[in-house]
Amino acid sequence: MNTLPNPPFLATMYEAYIRAGFALVPIERGKGPTDRGWNEKVNCITKIDQLDYTKGYGLAHAYSSPITCSLDIDSWAESLTELATYGIDLNELVRQPDSVMIDSGNPGHAKFIFTLPSGMSLPSKKITRNGVTIYELRCATVSGKTVQDVLPSAALHPKTGSPYRWAGNGHFSKLPAIPFGLLLLWQSLLADDAERT
């Protein structure tokens, strides 16, 4: 592989992802992978010599080292109010000196990237109101396969047509740990689902 990229800086960034411990999912176009079995560990990229610099990439949360996760905001205003009831201040998360976010250019949306405690992988949890998703906690499926979030790469956001970019005050090579309150909320939401089941 290792075909020369366009623009060339993508090669440096992709290699930095691998060095940071990210497992990568190749993306041909749009917001996600289309290859069969993309969410299985054997099909994810973890070595520099596996990279194809002409492709976009997503972050395979459950297979990265350390394991990563995201707080994916689809409605900033509603999420701000909803999470405040659990003592979680989105504006404060943004202001943290080590905050790492992915900006898609889509107004009212935001994505925070964190690491989970060592060895922990959690099923993703979507929060909806009136049938509309306001935010999602993302890491894995209930069967343990990874979910992914598109990284700044050759992939473009399908609605905005813009490239994804890094935002926040920190750097992706030193992701912050998930805030304890957010981790507790995630676990409690999953426990509620299990109890209902």
Secondary structure, DSSP 8 states (H G I E B T S, - for coil): -----SSTHHHHHHHHHHHTT--EEEESSTTS--STTTTSGGGSB-SGGG--TTSEEEEEGGGSSS-EEEEEES-HHHHHHHHHTTT--HHHHHHSTT--EEE-S-TT-EEEEEE-STT---B-EEEEETTEEEEEEESB-TTS-B-EEE-SSS-B-TTT--B-EEESSS-GGG--B--HHHHHHHHHHHHHHHHH-
